[in-house]
Amino acid sequence: MTQARPFDPNIPVLTELFSDQGEAQADPGAQPAAQEPLLADWSEPEWAALERRLSERILQQIQGRVDFVLEQRLRDSMEQVLQHAVAGLTAELRTGLQDTIESIVVRAVAQELSHLQSQK
């Protein structure tokens, strides 16, 4: 899970920049600058640019979260699949090794008995 960035009191929020009447509030530490247009005075291209920037920011945040969740779920699923596959492979190897050892022991005993009988 991504951690939220701590609140930075040096960054003004929208309510600090604009009052309810739509007038910009003065920042005591800022030098007088050109008056920015009020939200009500924004042109269609300015609204479109704001909408695009907000959409991009929101999509980036959502995509980051979606990527994290997908990666976590994939990791969990792969862990289960791999554990099951390893368990199955281990069982097959154990059975095959047991059969092979049994076969070798049976053949070795038969050869030793044959060798002892031929020496009599």
Secondary structure as GFF3:
##gff-version 3
##sequence-region A 1 120
A	DSSP	alpha_helix	14	17	.	.	.	ID=ss1
A	DSSP	three_ten_helix	39	41	.	.	.	ID=ss2
A	DSSP	alpha_helix	44	119	.	.	.	ID=ss3
###
